[in-house]
Amino acid sequence: MVIINLFKLKSGAQRPLPKKRGETEKPKEKGNDKLIMGLFSSLLGNAGVVDLEKLISEYNMLLVEGEEIEIGFKLIRDTFIFTNKRLLLVDKQGITGKKTEYLSVSYKSISRFSIETAGTLDLDAELKIWISSEFKPSIIKKFNKSVNVYDVQKVLAQHVLK
């Protein structure tokens, strides 16, 4: 079944005819694929690394004297930040995201953590953190492939294993 579009574009030009069976399209550019995958990862809630200067400008008011931001990751609206003293979780709530919860987790209260690397078909890596003696992980965060989960693990291990 072929649908013919009789509408004209504003310029007066007609829309292109539908492709015939067997015709192939040009391959898409790799840059577009990366953009689509990045958007797909964002929609799934995966995190990406945030620029340090941006983190400092946005969250400096949360830091105590002598505290410095080391690295941070952003999901669609939420952010989690590793400082030299604690882990900060910024949870934007509601439709507008104006209501915000700031959760501060001291590294000494983290009893254990695990990382799960991304697979071939799995788009994300995962970090799980257990607080005190809880049975289930208290914090679970997903990362897209642009984040080296081993670097995240290293930062967390440096603080928890002191």
Phi, psi and omega in degrees: 000131180244128178261128181257127180267117183268356180285148177254152175287162181303328182286350181097348181283148179276153178293151179296149179292150178296152180291145176277158178301138178092343178285141180251151177270161175293144178295144180288154178287149181296328179300321178293321178298317179296319179297315180295316180295323178296318177295318179299316179297319179297317180295329178281353178091017179282153185258154175229158181292138179254143178302133184300317179300320179294317178299315181297316181293324182278327190239015180300327182293345179272346187275145174268170181300131180086357180269137180229142176282131179261314181199152179215157181226145182236130168272198182304307180238344184261155181225143168231139193232130173264121174251179178285354181240334186197175174254125179252129176247122181251114185247106176281132185239160177079176183293318184275340182077013180284328177279128185227135173253133176248114180254126180251124180240118178286144182297330182288343178274352179278116183275326178197167178206161178217155173238147175233120184282159178288145177257188180295312181265343179274125186278349188227157170255160185226141175243127177241135181233130176256131178260132180051234184250029180294146182284316179261155179300136179281328184228130175229124180231141179252142181239145173279176185290348179285347180259129176278104184295337176292326176293320178297315179300320181296317179297314181295316180297321179301324182274318184288326186271012179292000000 
